[in-house]
Amino acid sequence: MMEADPLEIWMIAGLLVDELGAGAIAVAQQRAQRALSENDIGTNAVWRAVSAAAATYLAAGTRTRPVVAPRRKAVRRTSRPSLGG
């Protein structure tokens, strides 16, 4: 049986929306249905709540996929510059 507090539900929903966009709702609903088919009422309730939270995020437009800057090559210095003297 899966249990989650409201903060965890919103965090899970936010992560799903960040990763999957509108697909987050379908994923949460699929997991809720799977839990129901396994007679796991607690897990079903959590995933239904995640689905609702994801829908709220998407409707409000408060979550967007983060922009990731391309990685720059690390530059390794082989010697220290002289400080003069």
C-alpha positions as CSV (number, residue, x, y, z in Angstrom):
1,M,0.0,0.0,0.0
2,M,1.4,3.4,-1.1
3,E,0.8,6.4,1.2
4,A,1.8,10.0,0.4
5,D,1.1,13.3,2.1
6,P,-0.2,16.2,0.0
7,L,3.2,17.7,-0.5
8,E,4.6,14.5,-1.9
9,I,1.6,14.2,-4.2
10,W,2.2,17.7,-5.6
11,M,6.0,17.0,-5.9
12,I,5.3,13.8,-7.9
13,A,2.8,15.6,-10.1
14,G,5.3,18.4,-10.7
15,L,8.0,16.0,-11.7
16,L,5.7,14.1,-14.0
17,V,4.6,17.3,-15.7
18,D,8.1,18.6,-16.0
19,E,9.1,15.3,-17.6
20,L,6.1,14.4,-19.7
21,G,4.0,17.5,-20.1
22,A,0.3,16.7,-20.8
23,G,1.2,13.0,-20.9
24,A,1.7,13.1,-17.1
25,I,-2.1,12.8,-16.6
26,A,-2.3,9.7,-18.7
27,V,0.6,8.1,-16.9
28,A,-0.9,8.8,-13.4
29,Q,-4.3,7.5,-14.5
30,Q,-2.6,4.3,-15.9
31,R,-0.9,3.8,-12.6
32,A,-4.1,4.4,-10.7
33,Q,-5.9,1.8,-12.9
34,R,-3.1,-0.7,-12.4
35,A,-3.3,-0.3,-8.6
36,L,-7.1,-0.7,-8.7
37,S,-6.7,-3.9,-10.8
38,E,-4.4,-5.2,-8.0
39,N,-7.0,-4.2,-5.3
40,D,-4.6,-1.6,-3.9
41,I,-7.0,1.1,-2.9
42,G,-4.4,3.3,-1.1
43,T,-2.1,3.4,-4.1
44,N,-5.0,4.0,-6.4
45,A,-6.0,7.0,-4.3
46,V,-2.5,8.4,-4.4
47,W,-2.3,8.2,-8.2
48,R,-5.7,9.7,-8.7
49,A,-4.6,12.6,-6.5
50,V,-1.4,12.9,-8.6
51,S,-3.4,12.9,-11.8
52,A,-5.6,15.7,-10.4
53,A,-2.6,17.7,-9.3
54,A,-0.9,17.3,-12.7
55,A,-4.1,18.5,-14.3
56,T,-4.1,21.6,-12.0
57,Y,-0.5,22.3,-12.9
58,L,-1.2,22.1,-16.6
59,A,-4.3,24.2,-16.4
60,A,-2.6,26.9,-14.5
61,G,0.5,26.8,-16.7
62,T,2.7,26.9,-13.6
63,R,5.1,24.1,-14.7
64,T,7.3,24.2,-17.7
65,R,10.1,22.0,-18.8
66,P,13.3,23.3,-17.4
67,V,15.8,24.8,-19.9
68,V,19.1,23.0,-19.7
69,A,22.1,24.8,-20.9
70,P,24.5,22.7,-23.0
71,R,27.5,21.4,-21.1
72,R,30.8,23.2,-21.7
73,K,34.0,21.2,-21.9
74,A,36.1,21.4,-18.8
75,V,39.4,23.1,-19.3
76,R,42.2,21.6,-17.4
77,R,45.2,23.8,-16.7
78,T,48.5,22.2,-16.6
79,S,50.4,25.0,-14.9
80,R,49.5,27.9,-12.7
81,P,50.0,31.4,-14.2
82,S,52.9,33.4,-12.9
83,L,52.0,36.1,-10.4
84,G,55.1,38.0,-11.4
85,G,57.8,39.0,-9.1
